[in-house]
Structures are given as C-alpha cells and as structure tokens.
Amino acid sequence: MNRKITFYHAPNSRSGGIFALLEELSADYDLHLVNLKLGQSRLPDYRAVNPMGEVPAIRHGDALITEQPAIVVYLADLYAQAGLAPAVGDPLRGPYLRWLVFYGSCFEPALVDRSLNRDPAPPSTSPYGTWDDVMNALQLQLAKGPYMLGERFTAVDVLWGGALHWTTLFKLVPETPQIHAYVERVLARPAMQRAAAKDAQFLAQQAA
C-alpha cells in the first residue's frame, strides 16, 4: 500500500502538531506550504482542499482528511509500525481516543471562549462545562505522567505537547509546574525539534 501523504501546512499554526507527528512517524510526505499572511488558505484552490479555509489538511490517495484529531488518528494508524497509536484491543486505545477527541470537543472551545472573555454556554448546552472543568481534567491526566497515557509516549502527546506549548506561551493556559515539565519533555524529542527548525526556515522564507 502506498503510504505517501500530501500535507498542507502553514508555519506557526495549528498544523505544526501534524508536522511534528509526520516527523515522529518518519512518514513519507509531500509538503505544500500555505502562506496565511497572504491569505492563501482562503483562495479557491485551497478551499477545494478544505472548505473551512484552515490548516492542517492531508491527502492520502483519494482520502482527504481535515481536523487535527482526525489526522492524528489516521496517520498514527497508517504508520502503525512506529508504535504511536495503541491498537484496537489495547487497554490504552480508549484513553488515547478520549484525549484526542477531548482536545477538539472541549479544550479548543473552552480556550476560544476564555481568550474572548466569553462565559461558557449553560451547562445543559456547553460542550465542555466550565474552564475549570477542562483544566482540572487535564491536570489530573497529566499527573499520571510522564505522558498523557502514563509511561507510554503516543501521538496524543504530539498534539497536546505542541498545543500546551503555544497556549502557555501566549498566557492562555496557566503554566503550572506540571504543564511546564510535560511541555519540556515533549518538545525535547528530536522529531519535535526537527519540525520546529524546519518551520523557522519556512517562516524566514515567507518573510523574505
């Protein structure tokens, strides 16, 4: 089976986590850079890839996948030999999926509301409850460390490590000692550093 991926990416964006994951997986991919400052994600050519006008997105054969958690699941299963996705039947598979989905269904909505100083919706309609609910659940899971699922590093750590790095950097999430240690642990991985170094080069090229 051909496992080559076409990856649509913009440096310093949410697609950075997928970039790092591709490096972690030693995946075979073609990189298509999207310049957000030039509005390329909103042009018709890219809208044909992702009508939402957002990165990341990937193509694999005839399959088009958007949304970070979905891309993480797809790639980690496609490159299962890398060992970053607990297999179906593994006791960690459920928690692995839980924390991938929690990112998009709870953390991101809560983060947006908090950054805009908006109150959450009433409990009966809020997708995440309250900001404290989200952070307490996250801190309890990180306490099982060193990684999200305990001793085992998985693709879920690539997503969360990068997300918590940026959100603490911009003071959207409190940088508790536990979160700081977790972020440092994830970012120290060679694949994460390779992706960050390449992104710095891409940013310099786009600025030139």
RAGISUL-V552421 format. One record per backbone hydrogen bond with DSSP energy under -0.5 kcal/mol. NH is the residue of the N-H (numbers start at 1). CO is the residue of the C=O. Records with the same first field share a line. If there is no record, write none. Layout:
NH->CO / CO
//
This chain:
5->28
6->59
7->5 / 30
8->6 / 57
9->7 / 32
13->10
16->13
17->14
19->15
20->16
21->17
22->18
23->19
24->20
25->21
26->23
27->22
29->27
30->5
32->7 / 30
33->31
34->9
36->34
39->36
40->35
42->39
43->40
46->43
47->43
48->44
49->46
50->46
53->50
57->8
58->65
59->6
60->63
63->60
65->58
67->56
71->67
72->68
73->69
74->70
75->71
76->72
77->73
78->74
79->75
80->77
82->79
83->80
90->87
93->90
95->91
96->92
97->93
98->94
99->95
100->96
101->97
102->98
103->99
104->100
105->101
106->102
107->102
108->103
110->106
111->107
112->108
113->109
114->110
115->111
116->112
117->114
118->113
125->122
126->122
130->128
134->130
135->131
136->132
137->133
138->134
139->135
140->136
141->137
142->138
143->139
144->141
145->142
147->150
149->152
150->147
151->149
155->84
157->154
158->154
159->155
160->156
161->157
162->158
163->159
164->160
165->161
166->162
167->163
168->164
169->165
170->166
171->168
172->167
173->167
176->174
180->176
181->177
182->178
183->179
184->180
185->181
186->182
187->183
188->184
189->186
193->189
194->190
195->191
196->192
197->193
198->194
199->195
200->196
201->197
202->198
203->199
204->200
205->201
206->202
207->203
208->204
//
